[in-house]
Amino acid sequence: MESDAAPGSAGAPAVAAKLTRPQSDTTVCSVIGTVDSDTAPILRDALADARCDDNAHLVIDMSAVTSMDSAGLYTLFVACHKHSIGGGGHLAAVIPLDSPAIPDLYVVSLNTTFDLHSDLVGALEACASAGESVS
C-alpha cells in the first residue's frame, strides 16, 4: 500500500510512505522525501494503517528522508506511543547515523524511544529476534 503524496515544488511529490511486509509478522513503513508540517499527516496516516494490520512488529524506514523538521519528530513519537498502548510488538526505526537530513538532536531523541538501526536488515533482524523471544 502506498499513501498519497503531498505536492512539492513544481507538483513533484514531497513525501511518500509505502507499507510492505517483508516478514510474516513485520510491517515496514518506508518514508521517502521531506517530512515537515505539511507532509507529516501522510506519515501519520501510513503509520495508522500499519497499526491496523495483524503484524506484531513495525519498522519505520527513514533512510530515504531528505529532510525532517519537528513535526516529523512529533509524528514519530505519537506513533511510538500509539504502538505501545495498542499492545504492539517490537518497534524499530532505520535512520543512517550519518544522515544529513535528520538533525543529530532528533536522532538522539529518537534513540531514547526507538530501537534505532542504520539499515533495514538490522531492524528486520531485531524484529525477528523479538518474535522468537515472545514465542
C-alpha positions, 0 to 999 in steps of 0.5 A, a space after each residue: 500500500 502506498 499513501 498519497 503524496 503531498 505536492 512539492 515544488 513544481 507538483 513533484 511529490 514531497 513525501 511518500 510512505 509505502 507499507 510492505 511486509 517483508 516478514 510474516 509478522 513485520 510491517 515496514 513503513 518506508 518514508 521517502 522525501 521531506 517530512 515537515 508540517 505539511 507532509 507529516 499527516 501522510 506519515 501519520 496516516 501510513 503509520 495508522 494503517 500499519 497499526 491496523 494490520 495483524 503484524 506484531 512488529 513495525 519498522 519505520 524506514 527513514 533512510 530515504 528522508 531528505 529532510 525532517 523538521 519537528 513535526 516529523 519528530 512529533 509524528 514519530 513519537 505519537 506513533 511510538 506511543 500509539 504502538 505501545 498502548 495498542 499492545 504492539 510488538 517490537 518497534 524499530 526505526 532505520 535512520 543512517 547515523 550519518 544522515 544529513 537530513 535528520 538533525 543529530 538532536 532528533 536522532 538522539 531523541 529518537 534513540 531514547 524511544 526507538 530501537 534505532 538501526 542504520 539499515 533495514 536488515 538490522 531492524 528486520 533482524 531485531 524484529 525477528 529476534 523479538 518474535 522468537 523471544 515472545 514465542 
